[in-house]
Amino acid sequence: MKVLLTNDDGIQASGLHAFRRALLKVPGIELAVIAPDSNRSAIGRGITTRDPLYVEKVDFGDGTHGFQTDGTPVDCVRFATLGLLDFTPELIVSGINHGANLGDDITYSGTVAAAFEGVILDIPAIAVSQQAVRGEMGWSFGGELDFDAGARFAAGLVERWDDLPVESGTLLNVNVPAGEIGGVRVCTLGKRIYKDRLEKKSEEGARIRYRIYGDDPSYVDEDGTDFEAIAEGDIAVTPVHFELTSHRQLERLAAADLQSAVDFGVAK
């Protein structure tokens, strides 16, 4: 199997290399690595359109190499599918992210964005994230991270990928809890409760400095969610697709008088 490994924490991130070493043990794998040259966390599905992109080969010191770019995680996937590599990936794996990507957080995550790009290109994908040792449930993290169990589990998913009932157009969002793992749950995305607030930091002439994203968020405590799984020490696996159309609203909206908006402000 031809596999692309990428991330949003950068080419030197410990999580990426733990994943890379585990993937190299999978029989029959052909692995390529393309990752940002520095941290691109929370960049979401950003792409680089107004500037050229630079790529540099990186020696990993174990007989293998990868590529680093000043682009985004999505750019990395595009590089892989547009000819930078000698093959077109058959599976995109992204991570292991430094910190969890739970619930609504996935819409901001560069890690998950790279996997979503695989879905858009009709390439199956897995995004993997690791909760920090201290077990916080926020989107930020502090302290030590242990990637060993998550890397083994994710590599195991890759090894048996062809046997998994994952439909086309679906990615697997995997979150690994800190500490001893109790089991694996297939679950829904939970609901975040964000606690952002506008904090004025200082004034410098006409410029005013603010901070928006301060306190760690909490979450809605519901059964069957990825939050519940991680809080109880289980790996959370969530199938995610990219269908954004609200089909329930199509008929009702089509019946509304939208044509009247065409003549808005026109004198009669």
N, C-alpha and C positions, 0 to 999 in steps of 0.2 A: 504494500500500500504506500502511495506517495503522500506524504504529510507535510504541511507547512505549520511551523510553530512560530507564534508571534506573541506580543504582549503590549501593555501600555506603560509598564514600569521601567522599560529601557533594557537594552541589550545586556547590561551587566547585572541585572536583577537576580537575586538568589532564587526566586521562585521560578523564573524561566529556566535556569540551569538545572534545578532539581527536576523539573519536568523533562528537560532535554535528556538528562542522563537516564531517566526511567524509560523514556520512549526509545532510546537506543537499544534497550534490552528486548523490545518487542520483535519477535521473529518476522522477517520479511518486510520490515519497514524501510522506506527510503525517506530520510528526514532532511528537511531544509529549514533554516532559521532566518527570518527577516524581522527585525525589531527596530523600534525607534532608538536613536542614539542617546536619548536621555528621557527622563520621566514625562509621560504624556497622560497622566491620570486625569480622569473626569473630563476628557476632551470629547467624549461621546463619538458621534459619527462624523466628526470634522475631517475635511480633506484639504489638500494643498492645491490651490488652483492658480494663484497669482504669482507664485515664485517657482523657480526650478527646484528640483529635488536632487540631493546628493546622496550617493551610496558609497560605502566603504566596506571592504572585506575585513572580517574580524577573525583572527585565529583563536580558538578556544583552548589551545594548549594540550589537547588530548587526541590530536590527529584529525579533528573536525574543525569546521569553520562555519560562519554565518555572515550575514550582511546587516549593517546598521545604516539607517537613513535618518535624515533630519525631518522626515515626514511623520504622519500620524499612524496609528494602528490600521486604519482603513487603507491608507496609502500602502502599507506593507503588504496587505492582501492583494491589492491591485498590482503591485510590482510582481508578485508571484504568478499572477494569472495573465500578465501581459508580456512575459518573456524574459524576466530577469533570471529565472531558473531554467534548468535543462528539462523540467517537466512541469505539467499543470497539476496542482494539488488535487488529490481525491478526498482529502479531509483537512479542514482547518482546525487547529487547536490553539487556544489563546490562554495565556497564563503562565504559571500560576500567579494570580494577582495577590499583591500584598494587602490583605484586608478583604472582607467579605463583599459580595455584590448581591444584595438581597432586595426583594420587592421592587419598589419604584426606582431604587438606585441604579438598576440596569440601564435606565434611559440615559444616564450620565456617563456610564462606564465605558472607557476606551477598550477594556478587555472584552466586554460583551459586544461592543461595536464591531470589532474585528470579526467575531463569529457571525454577527448579523450580515456582514458583507459576504461571507461565504454563502449564507442563505439566499441573498439577493442574486448571487452568481450561480445558484443551484449546486453548490458544493456543501456537503454536510459539515457541521461544525460543533465544537465543544468549547465552552468558556469555563475556566476553572479558577476559583478564588479560595483563599485560605484565611480563616479567622485567626487573629493573633492569639498568643498564648494566654493573655490575661482575660480573653473571652468577652470582649466588649461587643455590643450589638449595633454600634453606630457604623457610619460609613468610613470614618477615619480609623486609624489603628495606632497603637503604641506598644513598644516593647518588642519582644522576640516573636519570631514566627518559625514554626516547624513544618516544613513542606513534605516530609518523608511519606507520611500516610496518604496525603492527597496526591502526590506524584505517583505512588503505586496504584491507587485506585483509578486515576485518570488514564494511566498507561494500560491498565486492565480493560477499561472501556474501549480504548483504541484497538487492543488485541482482539476483542470479540465484537467489534463494530458491525461486521456484516451479519451477525446473529441478532442484533438489537432491532426491535420494531420501531425504528425512528422514521417517520414519513419525510418525504422530500419537502423542503421549505421549513423545516423545523431544526432548531439548535437545542442542545442540552446545556442549561445553565447549572453548573455544579458548584456548590459551596461546601467546604470542608470545615468542621468544627475544630476548635482547639482541644488538646488533650486526647484522652482515649475515646475512640470512636465506638459508639454503641451499635449502629446499624446504618442502613441506607433507606431513605424515604423518597418516593416520587411524590412531589407536592406542588401546590400552586405558588405563584408569587404572592407575597403578603403586601400589606399596605403600610407605607412609611408615615410617620408623623414628624414633619420637619419643624424645627424650632429656629428658623432663620430670623434674624432681626437686624435692622439697620443701625450700625454703631458708628458714630462720628469719632474719628481717631485724632485728627489734628487739622490745622489750617496752615497753608503755605501760600500767602498771597491770594490770588484768585482761585487757587486749587484747594479743594477740600478732600481730605482722605477719609474714606469710609471702609468699614468691614461689614459684609453681609452674612457670610456663612460662619457662624460662631459655635453655638452649642451643638453637641452631638444629637441627632434625632432619636426618637423612640419609634415604636411600631404598634400596630393594632394586634392585640393578642387574640388570634383566631386559630381554630383547629385546621390542620391540613396544609399550613403554609410553610414556606421555607424558613421563616423566622422561628416557628415552633420547632422545626426539626433541628436547627442549629442550637437553639436554646436548650434542647434536651440531649445534645451530644450526638446527633445523627447527621450523616451526610445528606444534604438536600440536593435532589436532582429534579429540575423543572424543565419540561419541554416548552419551548417558546417559539412562536411563529411571528411573521411580520405582516399579517393581514390587518390593516388599519381601517378599512372601510366599515362604517357602522351599518350593517345590512338591515337592522331593525328600523333604521330611520329613512331608508331609501324611498319606500313607497309614500310615507307621510310627507317627506320633504318634496317629492315630485308633485304631490297634490297641492302644495302651497302655491300662493300666487307670487312666484318669483319673477314672472314677466313684468310685473309692475315696477320692479326695481330698475328695469332698463330705462324707463322714462322718468326716473327720479330727478326732480329739479327742472324738468322741461316745462316751459310755460305752455298752457293750452288755451 
